[in-house]
């Protein structure tokens, strides 16, 4: 168990460092005000219109960095620090979330795959670790009996969450690429503002990368604990 605690600690530390850097970047680029004076909401609405998407609403949601696109009710949800703000960070986040709406409208394959996994992961992610623990307690380390198969079932659940986190990567990177391409082609931001938007989105993407690597590391660790005992 000590190895597991060290692994979790290392993952948590890296995740915290990246998250802190993202918040720092967001705060910094929130000071880079847009010359065109557009708010995050206005940018989102224009990008939707430019892509011919008229059935998606842009709404405000509480919290910080809580921005997301909801495909079930077709809403681009922008946090308080993005919806009404007029800076490079707000422009980047707003365009990124609309990037997901564009993916949805164009049936982007990675987003489609991710959406199909959502209900499965919602059910299994919270219980996978407990199922693995339960299997180990039932004697999975000996590689025999019911305990082993219970632990394997837990690993399968954990693997689904890991798969989900890796499928999320191309979805997030593609949304950022769409956002940056649109911001540049439509001259929504100046060159300086564009650099700020690009940097902010890069750090946002790194949070997903760290999460995916952490999920894989956890899966490998427990896989070795369960499968390694079956020699």
N, C-alpha and C positions, 0 to 999 in steps of 0.2 A: 504493500500500500504506500510505502514511503516514496517509491518511484512515481506513483500516480500523483501524489501531492506535489512533488517537485515539478512534474509535467504541467499540472493545472496552474501551479504558481507561475511558471515561466510563460505560459500562454496568456494568463491574466495580466502579467506585467507588460508584455508586448502589446496586448490589446489596449491597455490603459495608456501606454505611451503614444500609440497611433491615434487613439481617440482624443487625447489631450492635444496632440499636434493639429488634428482636424479642427478642434474648437478654436485653437489659437489662429489657424489660418482663416477660418470663417470670420473671427473677430477682426483680424487685420484687413481682409478684403471687404469687410462691411464699411470700412472707412474710405474705400475707393468709390466715390460717387459717380454714377453714370452721367455722361454729358447729355444724353438724350432725355434724361429725367423720367424714364419709364420705371414703374414699380414692378415687382416680381409678378404680381397678378396680371398686369398689362402685357408683360413679356410672354407669359404663359398663354394668354388668350390670343396674342398675335401669332405665336408659333402654331397653335392649334388651327387657326384660320388659314395660315399659309400652307398647311398640310391638308386642308379641306375637311378637317374634323369638326363637326358642328354638334355632336351629341355628347360632348364631354364638358362638364362644368368645372370651373376653377373656384375652390372654396378655401376659407381660412380655417386652420386648426390650431389648437393650443400647443404650448410647449416649444422647445428649442430642438432643431434638427429632427423634427417629427414629420418632415415632408415625405409624401408617398403618393403613388397613383393607385387607386382602387378600381380594378377592372370589373368588379361585380356591379358597382353602381356608376361606373364611368365618371369618376371625379378626380381631379388633380388637387390634392390637399397640400396646401402650403402653410408652413408654420408662421407664427406672428413675426418672426425676424426676416421673413422672405416676402410674404404676401404684399405688404404695403411699403417695403423698403426699396430704395432706388440706388443700389450699389452692385459691384461686381459679383459679390458672393450671392446676393439674391438672384441676380440674372442667371448665374450658373446653376443654382439649385432649381429654379423655376423651369429653365429649359431642359434640365435633366429629367425632371418628373414628366414633362410633356413628351420627352423622348420615349418614355414607357408607354404613353398613350398612343404614340405613333407606332410603336412596336405592336401594340394590341390591334390597332386598326389594320396593320399590314400582315397580321398573323405571323409575326416573327417566331420562328421555330423554337428557339431556346426559351422564349417567354411562354409559349404554349406548353412546352414540356414542364417548365417550372410550375405553371398554374395547375397542371394535372397532379403534381406531387404535393401541393399545398394541403389538401384534406388528409392525405396519408401521414404527412409529417406532423400535422397538428395533433394527430392522435398518438403517434408513436414516439415523438421526440422526448416528451416529458416522462415517459415510462421506460424507455430503453435501458437506462442505467440501472433502474430498480430490478428489471427483469434479469440483467446480467448478474447483478449482486445475488439475486434469488437463486439463480442457477449455480453460482459458485458455492453458495451456502449449502445447496443440496448435494454438493460433491462433484462439481464440474471439473475440479482440478485433477480428479482421478481419471477423467476421460470416460466415465461409464455412467449408465443410468439416465434417469429423467433429468437430473440436474444439468448434465451436459447439454441436452437438447433445449432446455429452457434458456441456458446461457447463449446458445447459438441463435435462438429466436431473438434474444436481446441484441445480439450483434447485427442481425439482419435489420432490426429497427434502427439501430445506430447508423448502419450503412446507408439507409434511406435518407437520414438527415445529412450525412456527409455528401451523398450524391446531390441532394438539394442545394447544399452550400456551394458546390462546384458548378452546378448549372446556373446558379445565381451570378457567377462571375462574368460570363459573356453577356448576360442580360444587362448588368450594371455598366460594364465597359462600353457596350454598344449604345446604351442610352446617353452616356457622356459624349461619345463620338458624334452622335446625331445632334446633340445640344450644341457642341462647340462648332460643328460644321455650319449649323443654321445661324448661330450668333455671328459668325464670321462672314458668311455669304450674304446675309441681309444687312450687314453693317450696323448691327444692333449695339455693338460695343467698339471702342477704340482699341488700338493695338495694346496699350497698357492695360485696359480693362479686360481684354481678352486673355492676357497672360495671367491675370489674377483669377479669372474664372477657370482657366485650364488647371492652374495649380490647386485650387480648391477642390475641383472634381477628382484630381489625381489622388489627393489624400482621402477623400471620401471612398474611393474605390479600394484603397489599401485596407480599410476597415473590413471590407468583405473578404479580401485576400487573407488577412490574418485569421478571420473566423473560419474560413475554409481549411486552412492549414491546421488550425487548432482542432477542428472536427476530425480531420484525417489522423492526426497524431493520437487523439484519444481512441479512435477506432482501432488503430494499429496496436496500441498498448493493450487494450482489453482483448483484442484478438489473440495476442501472444499469450495472455494469461489463460484464456479459455482453451484455445487450440493447442497451445504449447504443452498442455498437460496430457494430451492424447498421443502418446508415443507408443 
